[in-house]
Amino acid sequence: MSLLKMKLIVYIDRYKQITAVANALELKQPTISFHMKKMEEEWGVKLFESRTGKVLLTPSGKMLLNYALQITALYDEAMTRLSVMHESKRKRFVIGCSNSAAAYMAYSSALRQLQPLREIANISVSVHEREELFDKLEQGTVDLVLCGEDRIHGDGGNYRHQAISSAALKLVGASTHPLMEAGGGVLSSDMLSDKAETVELIDVSVQQCIAQWSQSENHYFHTGISYGSVELILNHLADAESLALLPECLVPRDGRYAILPLWGDVPSWKLVASWSRHYWDQELIASITRLLSPDSAS
């Protein structure tokens, strides 16, 4: 029982003329007459009858009309929903972030800077472990990956990469921490000799920066506790006399934390965007990466 047959029954009842039915279905009149005859032969009942220049449904045809109306209505609803789904998927854009990248998005103006694109794209942010992000990018469940610079960013392959922001590694503590009050804005290794325990962020890109600085200055901190979340690090700092080494852009400027520069050759942590070189709308990608940059806020 094809959809065309159901539409024939609905349109015969609606228009009562073969010419009008043919126009509605964008078919020729002989084609409509052929299908009407085939339907009656196939089902073994008379469905249509002619009266004073009109084509009407017989009692058997009227019995089928209710089902035909439901079937065609369900089809129209399905097509409408499919169209909406296609449209929303076309405009849907998912940014997959590492935890550190999510902190950057939260504590910078990045989310606000994306607002001009809301008319053309439904942008959402999801947070995943660093190891998952590129799998999701490959699967198409995220459209853009944001994470700290890593060795994968040296691989051209199927991806394109662009640095979004960079920030120097800083010593962070609660604004009331004794060191923050006594340091006068300048740090030295002597000042940290008895306060060397830090809370560590479990992020390879941040840990690489710390290791690079430690080796350069021959100064190593003792790690007391490690967290996989910037938010947990900050909560710990606010409630204790601990310190942390973090990229400056991951720390909110809300008065709760003090930030002091390290001495020596301090590396910068880089936030990098990655996407498929085959992504269908490279212009949208370019707009998003431009707006994510802190330079666009100025």
C-alpha positions as CSV (number, residue, x, y, z in Angstrom):
1,M,0.0,0.0,0.0
2,S,2.1,2.9,-1.3
3,L,2.1,6.5,-0.2
4,L,0.9,7.5,-3.7
5,K,-2.2,5.4,-3.4
6,M,-3.0,6.9,0.0
7,K,-2.5,10.4,-1.5
8,L,-4.8,9.5,-4.4
9,I,-7.7,8.7,-2.0
10,V,-7.1,11.9,0.1
11,Y,-7.0,14.1,-3.0
12,I,-9.9,12.5,-4.7
13,D,-12.0,13.2,-1.6
14,R,-10.6,16.8,-1.5
15,Y,-10.7,17.9,-5.1
16,K,-13.3,15.5,-6.7
17,Q,-11.7,16.0,-10.1
18,I,-8.9,14.1,-11.7
19,T,-7.4,17.2,-13.3
20,A,-7.1,18.9,-9.9
21,V,-5.6,15.7,-8.4
22,A,-3.1,15.4,-11.2
23,N,-2.0,19.0,-10.7
24,A,-1.6,18.5,-6.9
25,L,0.5,15.4,-7.4
26,E,2.3,16.8,-10.4
27,L,1.3,13.9,-12.6
28,K,-0.5,13.5,-15.9
29,Q,-4.2,12.7,-15.9
30,P,-3.8,9.3,-17.7
31,T,-1.3,8.4,-14.9
32,I,-3.9,9.2,-12.2
33,S,-6.6,7.2,-14.0
34,F,-4.2,4.3,-14.4
35,H,-3.4,4.2,-10.7
36,M,-7.1,4.4,-9.7
37,K,-7.9,1.5,-11.9
38,K,-4.9,-0.6,-10.6
39,M,-5.9,0.1,-7.0
40,E,-9.4,-1.3,-7.6
41,E,-8.1,-4.3,-9.4
42,E,-5.5,-5.0,-6.7
43,W,-7.9,-4.7,-3.8
44,G,-10.9,-6.2,-5.6
45,V,-13.3,-3.4,-4.5
46,K,-14.7,-0.4,-6.2
47,L,-13.2,2.7,-4.6
48,F,-14.3,5.5,-7.0
49,E,-17.5,6.5,-8.8
50,S,-18.4,9.3,-11.2
51,R,-21.3,11.6,-10.6
52,T,-22.3,14.7,-12.6
53,G,-18.7,15.4,-13.7
54,K,-17.2,14.6,-10.3
55,V,-15.2,11.7,-9.0
56,L,-16.3,10.6,-5.5
57,L,-15.3,7.9,-3.1
58,T,-17.5,4.8,-2.7
59,P,-18.3,3.5,0.8
60,S,-15.2,1.3,0.5
61,G,-13.2,4.3,-0.5
62,K,-14.5,6.3,2.4
63,M,-13.6,3.5,4.8
64,L,-10.0,3.8,3.5
65,L,-10.0,7.6,3.7
66,N,-9.5,7.8,7.5
67,Y,-6.4,5.5,7.3
68,A,-5.1,7.4,4.2
69,L,-5.4,10.7,6.1
70,Q,-3.5,9.3,9.1
71,I,-0.8,7.8,6.9
72,T,-0.2,11.0,4.8
73,A,-0.3,13.1,7.9
74,L,2.4,10.9,9.6
75,Y,4.5,11.1,6.4
76,D,4.2,14.9,6.3
77,E,5.1,15.1,10.0
78,A,8.1,12.8,9.5
79,M,9.4,14.9,6.6
80,T,9.0,18.1,8.6
81,R,10.9,16.7,11.5
82,L,13.6,15.3,9.2
83,S,13.9,18.8,7.6
84,V,14.2,20.4,11.0
85,M,16.8,17.8,12.1
86,H,18.8,18.4,9.0
87,E,18.7,22.1,9.4
88,S,19.6,22.0,13.1
89,K,22.5,19.6,12.4
90,R,23.7,21.9,9.6
91,K,23.9,24.8,12.1
92,R,24.9,22.8,15.2
93,F,28.6,23.3,16.1
94,V,30.2,21.5,19.1
95,I,33.4,22.7,20.6
96,G,35.1,19.9,22.5
97,C,37.3,21.2,25.3
98,S,39.9,19.7,27.6
99,N,39.3,20.8,31.2
100,S,41.9,23.5,30.9
101,A,40.4,24.8,27.7
102,A,37.0,24.9,29.4
103,A,38.5,27.0,32.2
104,Y,39.8,29.4,29.6
105,M,36.3,29.6,28.0
106,A,34.8,30.2,31.4
107,Y,37.2,32.8,32.8
108,S,37.9,34.7,29.6
109,S,35.5,36.6,27.4
110,A,35.5,33.8,24.8
111,L,31.9,32.7,25.3
112,R,30.6,36.2,25.1
113,Q,32.7,36.8,22.0
114,L,30.9,34.0,20.2
115,Q,27.5,35.6,20.6
116,P,27.6,37.3,17.2
117,L,27.4,33.9,15.6
118,R,24.3,32.7,17.4
119,E,22.1,33.7,14.4
120,I,24.0,31.3,12.1
121,A,25.2,28.5,14.4
122,N,24.0,26.8,17.5
123,I,27.3,26.5,19.4
124,S,27.7,24.2,22.4
125,V,30.7,23.3,24.5
126,S,31.4,19.8,25.8
127,V,34.2,18.8,28.1
128,H,36.2,15.6,27.7
129,E,39.4,14.0,28.6
130,R,42.3,15.0,26.3
131,E,42.6,11.4,25.0
132,E,38.9,11.4,23.9
133,L,38.8,14.7,22.1
134,F,40.5,13.7,18.8
135,D,38.5,10.4,18.7
136,K,35.4,12.5,18.9
137,L,36.7,14.9,16.3
138,E,37.4,11.9,14.0
139,Q,33.9,10.5,14.7
140,G,32.3,13.9,14.0
141,T,30.7,14.2,17.4
142,V,32.7,17.4,18.0
143,D,33.5,19.9,15.3
144,L,36.4,21.7,16.9
145,V,38.9,20.7,19.6
146,L,40.4,23.1,22.1
147,C,43.3,21.9,24.3
148,G,46.8,22.7,25.4
149,E,49.5,22.3,22.9
150,D,50.6,18.7,22.5
151,R,52.6,16.6,20.2
152,I,49.5,15.8,18.1
153,H,49.5,19.5,17.0
154,G,52.7,18.8,15.0
155,D,50.8,16.3,12.8
156,G,49.3,17.9,9.7
157,G,47.4,14.8,8.6
158,N,43.7,15.2,8.5
159,Y,43.7,18.1,10.9
160,R,44.3,21.8,10.9
161,H,45.7,23.6,13.9
162,Q,45.7,27.2,15.1
163,A,47.0,28.8,18.2
164,I,44.2,30.6,20.0
165,S,45.9,32.1,23.0
166,S,49.1,31.8,25.1
167,A,49.8,32.7,28.7
168,A,52.8,32.6,30.9
169,L,53.1,30.1,33.7
170,K,52.5,31.9,37.0
171,L,52.5,31.1,40.7
172,V,48.9,31.2,42.0
173,G,47.6,31.3,45.5
174,A,44.8,32.7,47.6
175,S,44.9,36.5,47.8
176,T,45.4,36.1,51.6
177,H,48.4,33.7,51.2
178,P,51.4,34.9,53.3
179,L,53.7,34.6,50.3
180,M,51.4,36.7,48.1
181,E,51.3,39.4,50.8
182,A,55.1,39.4,51.5
183,G,56.4,38.9,48.0
184,G,55.8,42.4,46.8
185,G,55.2,41.1,43.3
186,V,58.7,39.6,42.9
187,L,59.6,36.0,43.5
188,S,62.9,34.2,44.1
189,S,63.9,30.6,44.8
190,D,64.9,31.6,48.3
191,M,61.4,32.8,49.1
192,L,60.0,29.4,48.0
193,S,62.5,27.2,49.8
194,D,60.1,26.4,52.7
195,K,56.9,26.8,50.8
196,A,57.6,24.6,47.9
197,E,54.6,22.2,48.0
198,T,52.1,22.8,45.2
199,V,48.8,21.5,44.0
200,E,49.2,20.0,40.5
201,L,46.9,20.2,37.6
202,I,46.7,16.9,35.7
203,D,47.1,18.3,32.2
204,V,50.1,17.1,30.1
205,S,50.4,20.5,28.3
206,V,50.6,22.4,31.7
207,Q,52.9,19.8,33.2
208,Q,55.3,20.1,30.2
209,C,55.5,23.8,30.8
210,I,56.3,23.2,34.5
211,A,58.9,20.6,33.7
212,Q,60.6,23.0,31.1
213,W,60.8,25.8,33.6
214,S,62.0,23.6,36.5
215,Q,64.8,22.2,34.4
216,S,65.8,25.6,33.1
217,E,65.9,27.1,36.6
218,N,66.9,23.9,38.5
219,H,64.0,24.5,40.9
220,Y,61.5,21.7,41.6
221,F,58.3,21.9,43.5
222,H,57.0,19.1,45.7
223,T,53.5,18.1,44.6
224,G,51.1,17.4,47.4
225,I,47.8,16.8,45.7
226,S,46.9,16.5,42.0
227,Y,43.5,17.3,40.5
228,G,42.2,16.8,37.0
229,S,40.1,20.0,37.1
230,V,41.1,23.6,37.2
231,E,38.0,24.4,39.3
232,L,39.1,21.8,42.0
233,I,42.6,23.4,42.0
234,L,41.1,26.8,42.6
235,N,38.7,25.6,45.3
236,H,41.7,24.0,47.1
237,L,43.8,27.2,46.8
238,A,41.0,29.3,48.2
239,D,40.6,27.1,51.3
240,A,44.2,26.3,52.1
241,E,47.7,27.7,52.2
242,S,48.7,25.9,49.1
243,L,50.1,27.2,45.8
244,A,49.8,26.1,42.2
245,L,51.6,26.7,38.9
246,L,49.0,27.6,36.3
247,P,48.8,29.5,33.0
248,E,47.6,32.9,33.9
249,C,44.6,32.7,31.5
250,L,43.1,29.9,33.6
251,V,42.7,31.9,36.7
252,P,39.6,34.1,37.3
253,R,40.2,37.8,38.1
254,D,37.6,37.9,40.9
255,G,39.8,39.0,43.8
256,R,40.1,35.6,45.4
257,Y,43.4,34.8,43.9
258,A,46.8,36.4,43.7
259,I,49.1,35.8,40.7
260,L,52.9,36.2,40.9
261,P,55.4,35.9,38.0
262,L,58.1,33.3,38.2
263,W,61.7,34.2,37.7
264,G,64.0,33.2,34.9
265,D,63.0,31.9,31.4
266,V,59.3,31.2,31.9
267,P,57.5,29.2,29.1
268,S,54.1,30.1,27.8
269,W,51.2,27.6,27.7
270,K,49.5,27.6,24.4
271,L,45.8,26.9,23.7
272,V,45.4,25.3,20.3
273,A,42.3,24.8,18.2
274,S,42.1,21.7,15.9
275,W,39.5,20.7,13.3
276,S,39.2,18.5,10.2
277,R,40.6,19.9,7.1
278,H,37.5,18.4,5.4
279,Y,35.0,20.2,7.6
280,W,32.2,21.4,5.3
281,D,32.2,25.1,6.5
282,Q,35.7,26.4,6.8
283,E,34.4,29.9,6.9
284,L,32.5,29.2,10.1
285,I,35.6,27.6,11.6
286,A,37.6,30.7,10.7
287,S,35.0,33.0,12.4
288,I,35.0,30.9,15.5
289,T,38.7,30.7,15.9
290,R,39.0,34.4,15.4
291,L,36.4,35.2,18.0
292,L,38.0,32.8,20.5
293,S,41.2,34.7,20.4
294,P,41.6,37.3,23.2
295,D,42.7,39.8,20.5
296,S,39.1,40.0,19.2
297,A,37.9,41.3,22.6
298,S,40.0,44.4,22.2
